[in-house]
Amino acid sequence: GVIISHAHLDHYWLAGYVHPSVPVWTGEATHALISLTSLFTGQQVTIPASRFFRRQEPFHIGDLVITPYGMDHSAFDTCAFHITNGHRSLFYTGDFRSHGRKSKVFYWFLANAPAPVDCLLLEGTNVGQPAKSLKTETWIEEELAALFRETGKIVLVCASGQNIDRLVSVSRACMKTGRTLAVDVYAVNVLETLAPYAKIPRPTGDYPNLRVFFPFRLTGILADKRLDALYKPFRSFKVTKKEIAANPGRFVMMVRPSMQGDLERIAGIDGGTLVWSQWNGYKTRPGVQPFLAHLAGRGFTTVDLHTSGHGGVRTLRQLADALKPSVIMPIHTQHSSAYHKLLNWPVVEVPDKEVREV
């Protein structure tokens, strides 16, 4: 069996190579997100033999008992896993933090951790990074609202369409300031896909300030593939380029570099603000620099406003102390050697391709 923790590509991409006879376990919302992303991107990562688990409900793979625990992360439906054969136990953290909109989930886990465990596979994306206070999503929301009030011009927000915490922050900031939020066809499909699992913004009567933008290239691709169900249901919520150009200061628009051609065709938005609300490292990706240069040429000011989807050292230490592991094995990090000094438990670094038995 294979277990997938959440719908970020680095955690499920190889699932496309799993033999169809092997069961793949995911959360139901995670499976829906993977399927949706495959439709939009053509990545063709399908999981035909998927089985769904529920949080805090143990399931079996052979003689192993696996219990999923929900985690606070920038991906929706993220889980960690306690795995045991009744004699020895392992805990895999997946990706997690304690400063997102699901921080209560993390603190509940600290009070209910299945301690002690024999081995803890502990992610450390932020290990080795400069020490700093990680901002909360509530802080992001407040900063966005202040920005929306200060400028009378359009605000573009560049963020992942799957980062529901960030979409909620932007939406709430819009409601506080009377702005209309325009999301693209992909983002609105993400919201609709996840609507059965949580109360999130959708273009319905409950969120009259939420509209849908139809990027020319993306909509054309969907039409060519005859994926009408991914865009036609949202036509009544459509916001046009002409409508935005007529009153740009009314709008906050979620964008990505591939929408540069659409932005070039919207008059009257010069001098606006671009909020870069994701990892700064993505600015070096192909296509991003021309996008940023285009906006700079139109007088846009760029503001970096982001917080990590991963916890800092303090959060890692809290989780490790709650689980009381016999040994910690670093994963998902470029600085595994730093674990020895930062944590209160024995650490064993395992090189790539080396097998260890718990």
MILOTOR-656309 format. One record per residue (C-alpha): residue in three letters; y, z, x. Coordinates in nm, 2 decimals. Example, Ala and Ser with C-alpha at 12.3 -4.5 7.8 and 13.67 -1.06 7.14 Angstrom:
<atoms>
Ala -0.45 0.78 1.23
Ser -0.11 0.71 1.37
</atoms>
This chain:
<atoms>
Gly 0.00 0.00 0.00
Val 0.36 -0.05 0.09
Ile 0.65 0.17 -0.02
Ile 1.01 0.05 -0.03
Ser 1.29 0.30 -0.03
His 1.59 0.09 -0.16
Ala 1.72 -0.26 -0.20
His 1.91 -0.31 0.13
Leu 1.77 -0.61 0.31
Asp 1.68 -0.43 0.63
His 1.44 -0.21 0.42
Tyr 1.26 -0.48 0.22
Trp 1.29 -0.82 0.40
Leu 0.93 -0.82 0.54
Ala 0.79 -0.75 0.20
Gly 0.78 -1.12 0.15
Tyr 0.50 -1.14 0.41
Val 0.28 -0.88 0.24
His -0.04 -1.02 0.10
Pro -0.03 -1.05 -0.28
Ser -0.34 -0.83 -0.31
Val -0.15 -0.53 -0.15
Pro 0.04 -0.31 -0.40
Val 0.41 -0.26 -0.32
Trp 0.56 0.05 -0.46
Thr 0.94 0.05 -0.55
Gly 1.17 0.22 -0.79
Glu 1.22 0.01 -1.11
Ala 1.59 -0.05 -1.05
Thr 1.52 -0.13 -0.68
His 1.27 -0.40 -0.78
Ala 1.53 -0.55 -1.03
Leu 1.79 -0.56 -0.76
Ile 1.56 -0.73 -0.51
Ser 1.46 -0.99 -0.77
Leu 1.83 -1.05 -0.87
Thr 1.94 -1.09 -0.51
Ser 1.66 -1.34 -0.44
Leu 1.78 -1.55 -0.73
Phe 2.14 -1.56 -0.61
Thr 2.07 -1.60 -0.23
Gly 1.75 -1.81 -0.23
Gln 1.60 -1.56 0.01
Gln 1.27 -1.59 -0.18
Val 1.16 -1.23 -0.13
Thr 0.93 -1.17 -0.42
Ile 0.71 -0.87 -0.48
Pro 0.46 -0.99 -0.74
Ala 0.22 -0.69 -0.70
Ser 0.50 -0.43 -0.75
Arg 0.42 -0.09 -0.90
Phe 0.70 0.15 -1.00
Phe 0.73 0.52 -0.90
Arg 0.96 0.78 -1.05
Arg 1.15 1.05 -0.87
Gln 0.96 1.38 -0.82
Glu 0.65 1.23 -0.98
Pro 0.36 1.21 -0.72
Phe 0.15 0.90 -0.69
His -0.15 0.80 -0.49
Ile -0.23 0.54 -0.22
Gly -0.59 0.60 -0.12
Asp -0.62 0.97 -0.02
Leu -0.25 1.01 0.03
Val -0.02 1.18 -0.22
Ile 0.34 1.04 -0.21
Thr 0.63 1.22 -0.39
Pro 0.96 1.03 -0.41
Tyr 1.29 1.22 -0.39
Gly 1.63 1.06 -0.49
Met 1.89 1.04 -0.21
Asp 2.26 0.99 -0.20
His 2.33 0.65 -0.03
Ser 2.54 0.34 -0.08
Ala 2.24 0.17 -0.24
Phe 2.15 0.24 -0.60
Asp 1.81 0.40 -0.66
Thr 1.75 0.51 -0.30
Cys 1.45 0.74 -0.23
Ala 1.30 0.95 0.05
Phe 0.92 1.02 0.05
His 0.70 1.32 0.11
Ile 0.35 1.20 0.21
Thr 0.05 1.42 0.25
Asn -0.33 1.41 0.26
Gly -0.35 1.78 0.16
His -0.38 1.89 0.53
Arg -0.10 1.72 0.71
Ser 0.24 1.61 0.58
Leu 0.51 1.36 0.68
Phe 0.86 1.32 0.54
Tyr 1.04 0.98 0.56
Thr 1.42 1.01 0.48
Gly 1.51 0.65 0.42
Asp 1.89 0.62 0.43
Phe 2.09 0.91 0.31
Arg 2.43 1.09 0.31
Ser 2.60 1.38 0.14
His 2.95 1.25 0.07
Gly 2.89 0.98 -0.20
Arg 2.90 1.00 -0.58
Lys 2.54 1.14 -0.58
Ser 2.61 1.43 -0.34
Lys 2.46 1.67 -0.60
Val 2.13 1.50 -0.55
Phe 2.13 1.58 -0.18
Tyr 2.22 1.94 -0.23
Trp 1.95 1.98 -0.50
Phe 1.70 1.85 -0.24
Leu 1.81 2.10 0.01
Ala 1.72 2.38 -0.24
Asn 1.39 2.22 -0.33
Ala 1.27 2.06 -0.01
Pro 0.89 2.05 0.04
Ala 0.90 2.26 0.35
Pro 0.75 2.29 0.60
Val 0.64 1.94 0.71
Asp 0.44 1.84 1.01
Cys 0.66 1.53 1.10
Leu 1.01 1.42 0.99
Leu 1.10 1.06 1.03
Leu 1.48 1.11 1.04
Glu 1.74 0.82 1.01
Gly 2.04 0.85 1.24
Thr 2.27 0.55 1.18
Asn 2.58 0.76 1.27
Val 2.42 0.95 1.56
Gly 2.61 0.86 1.87
Gln 2.92 0.76 1.68
Pro 3.26 0.94 1.75
Ala 3.27 1.27 1.56
Lys 3.48 1.24 1.25
Ser 3.50 1.37 0.90
Leu 3.33 1.13 0.66
Lys 3.55 1.06 0.36
Thr 3.41 1.11 0.01
Glu 3.40 0.84 -0.26
Thr 3.64 1.05 -0.46
Trp 3.88 1.03 -0.17
Ile 3.83 0.65 -0.16
Glu 3.92 0.64 -0.54
Glu 4.24 0.84 -0.49
Glu 4.35 0.63 -0.19
Leu 4.29 0.31 -0.39
Ala 4.48 0.44 -0.69
Ala 4.78 0.53 -0.46
Leu 4.77 0.19 -0.31
Phe 4.75 0.02 -0.65
Arg 5.06 0.21 -0.76
Glu 5.26 0.14 -0.45
Thr 5.23 -0.24 -0.45
Gly 5.34 -0.46 -0.73
Lys 5.13 -0.74 -0.60
Ile 4.76 -0.84 -0.62
Val 4.50 -0.63 -0.43
Leu 4.18 -0.79 -0.31
Val 3.89 -0.56 -0.23
Cys 3.62 -0.69 0.01
Ala 3.31 -0.47 -0.06
Ser 2.94 -0.52 -0.12
Gly 2.85 -0.62 -0.47
Gln 2.56 -0.38 -0.46
Asn 2.77 -0.08 -0.36
Ile 2.79 0.07 -0.70
Asp 2.96 0.39 -0.58
Arg 3.24 0.17 -0.44
Leu 3.26 -0.04 -0.75
Val 3.29 0.27 -0.96
Ser 3.57 0.40 -0.72
Val 3.76 0.07 -0.76
Ser 3.71 0.06 -1.14
Arg 3.83 0.42 -1.19
Ala 4.13 0.36 -0.97
Cys 4.21 0.05 -1.19
Met 4.19 0.26 -1.51
Lys 4.42 0.52 -1.36
Thr 4.69 0.26 -1.27
Gly 4.66 0.02 -1.56
Arg 4.52 -0.26 -1.34
Thr 4.26 -0.52 -1.45
Leu 3.95 -0.54 -1.23
Ala 3.81 -0.89 -1.17
Val 3.45 -0.90 -1.04
Asp 3.26 -1.22 -0.97
Val 2.94 -1.35 -1.13
Tyr 2.71 -1.19 -0.88
Ala 2.87 -0.84 -0.91
Val 2.87 -0.85 -1.29
Asn 2.50 -0.93 -1.29
Val 2.44 -0.64 -1.06
Leu 2.62 -0.41 -1.31
Glu 2.43 -0.55 -1.60
Thr 2.10 -0.52 -1.42
Leu 2.16 -0.15 -1.34
Ala 2.31 -0.06 -1.68
Pro 1.98 0.07 -1.82
Tyr 1.95 0.32 -1.54
Ala 2.30 0.47 -1.52
Lys 2.64 0.48 -1.69
Ile 2.84 0.23 -1.48
Pro 3.13 -0.01 -1.56
Arg 3.04 -0.32 -1.75
Pro 3.26 -0.59 -1.92
Thr 3.22 -0.43 -2.27
Gly 3.45 -0.25 -2.51
Asp 3.42 0.07 -2.30
Tyr 3.58 -0.11 -2.00
Pro 3.84 -0.35 -2.14
Asn 4.00 -0.37 -1.80
Leu 3.70 -0.54 -1.65
Arg 3.69 -0.92 -1.63
Val 3.47 -1.18 -1.47
Phe 3.57 -1.44 -1.21
Phe 3.36 -1.75 -1.18
Pro 3.36 -1.87 -0.81
Phe 3.35 -2.25 -0.81
Arg 3.08 -2.29 -0.55
Leu 2.85 -2.01 -0.67
Thr 2.87 -2.11 -1.03
Gly 2.79 -2.47 -0.94
Ile 2.48 -2.36 -0.75
Leu 2.36 -2.15 -1.05
Ala 2.42 -2.45 -1.28
Asp 2.23 -2.68 -1.05
Lys 1.94 -2.44 -1.05
Arg 1.96 -2.41 -1.42
Leu 2.01 -2.04 -1.40
Asp 2.24 -2.04 -1.70
Ala 2.15 -1.69 -1.80
Leu 2.32 -1.56 -1.49
Tyr 2.67 -1.68 -1.59
Lys 2.69 -1.81 -1.94
Pro 2.66 -1.47 -2.11
Phe 2.99 -1.36 -1.94
Arg 3.21 -1.65 -2.04
Ser 3.39 -1.45 -2.30
Phe 3.51 -1.21 -2.03
Lys 3.62 -1.49 -1.79
Val 3.95 -1.46 -1.61
Thr 4.09 -1.79 -1.48
Lys 4.29 -1.87 -1.17
Lys 4.58 -1.96 -1.39
Glu 4.57 -1.62 -1.56
Ile 4.57 -1.44 -1.23
Ala 4.85 -1.66 -1.09
Ala 5.07 -1.59 -1.39
Asn 5.07 -1.21 -1.33
Pro 4.90 -1.13 -0.99
Gly 5.03 -0.77 -0.98
Arg 4.82 -0.69 -1.28
Phe 4.49 -0.76 -1.10
Val 4.26 -0.61 -0.85
Met 4.00 -0.86 -0.75
Met 3.66 -0.80 -0.57
Val 3.62 -1.08 -0.32
Arg 3.40 -1.20 -0.03
Pro 3.46 -1.46 0.24
Ser 3.27 -1.73 0.06
Met 3.54 -1.72 -0.21
Gln 3.82 -1.84 0.03
Gly 3.82 -2.18 -0.14
Asp 3.89 -2.02 -0.48
Leu 4.17 -1.80 -0.34
Glu 4.33 -2.11 -0.19
Arg 4.36 -2.25 -0.54
Ile 4.53 -1.94 -0.69
Ala 4.91 -1.97 -0.66
Gly 5.15 -1.67 -0.65
Ile 4.93 -1.42 -0.47
Asp 5.10 -1.45 -0.13
Gly 5.21 -1.11 0.02
Gly 4.93 -0.92 -0.15
Thr 4.70 -0.66 0.01
Leu 4.34 -0.70 0.13
Val 4.13 -0.38 0.12
Trp 3.85 -0.41 0.37
Ser 3.60 -0.17 0.22
Gln 3.28 -0.21 0.42
Trp 3.17 -0.17 0.78
Asn 3.42 -0.31 1.03
Gly 3.14 -0.48 1.23
Tyr 3.10 -0.73 0.95
Lys 3.44 -0.88 1.05
Thr 3.27 -1.06 1.34
Arg 3.02 -1.25 1.11
Pro 3.05 -1.63 1.08
Gly 3.31 -1.73 0.82
Val 3.48 -1.39 0.80
Gln 3.75 -1.46 1.07
Pro 3.87 -1.78 0.89
Phe 3.89 -1.58 0.57
Leu 4.10 -1.31 0.72
Ala 4.32 -1.56 0.90
His 4.38 -1.75 0.57
Leu 4.50 -1.43 0.40
Ala 4.71 -1.33 0.70
Gly 4.87 -1.67 0.69
Arg 4.97 -1.60 0.33
Gly 5.13 -1.27 0.42
Phe 4.85 -1.04 0.32
Thr 4.84 -0.69 0.47
Thr 4.49 -0.57 0.55
Val 4.40 -0.20 0.49
Asp 4.07 -0.05 0.61
Leu 3.94 0.18 0.34
His 3.58 0.27 0.37
Thr 3.33 0.55 0.41
Ser 2.98 0.52 0.55
Gly 2.66 0.50 0.35
His 2.50 0.73 0.60
Gly 2.54 1.10 0.67
Gly 2.69 1.25 0.98
Val 2.52 1.49 1.22
Arg 2.59 1.79 1.00
Thr 2.41 1.63 0.71
Leu 2.12 1.54 0.93
Arg 2.10 1.89 1.05
Gln 2.11 2.03 0.70
Leu 1.82 1.82 0.59
Ala 1.61 1.89 0.90
Asp 1.67 2.27 0.86
Ala 1.56 2.25 0.50
Leu 1.23 2.07 0.58
Lys 1.15 2.29 0.89
Pro 0.95 2.01 1.07
Ser 0.71 2.07 1.35
Val 0.85 1.76 1.51
Ile 1.12 1.50 1.44
Met 1.08 1.13 1.52
Pro 1.41 0.94 1.52
Ile 1.43 0.62 1.32
His 1.71 0.37 1.22
Thr 1.93 0.46 1.51
Gln 2.05 0.33 1.85
His 2.08 0.68 1.99
Ser 1.74 0.85 1.96
Ser 1.79 1.05 2.28
Ala 2.09 1.23 2.13
Tyr 1.86 1.40 1.87
His 1.74 1.65 2.13
Lys 2.08 1.82 2.16
Leu 2.20 1.78 1.80
Leu 1.90 1.92 1.61
Asn 1.72 2.26 1.60
Trp 1.37 2.12 1.60
Pro 1.14 1.95 1.86
Val 1.21 1.58 1.89
Val 0.96 1.31 2.00
Glu 1.10 0.96 2.07
Val 0.84 0.69 1.99
Pro 0.90 0.35 2.16
Asp 0.86 0.03 1.96
Lys 0.50 -0.09 1.90
Glu 0.36 0.25 2.00
Val 0.13 0.42 1.75
Arg 0.14 0.79 1.69
Glu -0.10 1.00 1.47
Val 0.04 1.29 1.27
</atoms>
